[in-house]
Amino acid sequence: DDDGRVLRAAAKATKELALTAEMLEAEDELRSMMDELDTLAEECADPKRKHVKQAYENIAFHAEKPFSLLPDGLRDALEGDDHSSGR
């Protein structure tokens, strides 16, 4: 599209997907997305490659963070609830 709506929507969705994967501690999924974007960047022409590399950086940001967005105490409490409820 000429006004960039598709690009903005794709960038937003990529960030949300990466955040969700981080919250779920889906390290393998994040690495897989990074691999796919790396391959795609090699296949794209320069104007598109820039955007693919930006998407890669967004995914890498979440892949390289510690996999807990929750404070330790809250995380421990939630994990304790999972164990006590038989999950």
Secondary structure, DSSP 8 states (H G I E B T S, - for coil): --SSHHHHHHHHHHHHHHHHHHHTT-HHHHHHHHHHHHHHHHHS-HHHHHHHHHHHHHHHHHHSS-S--S-HHHHHHHHHHHHHTT-
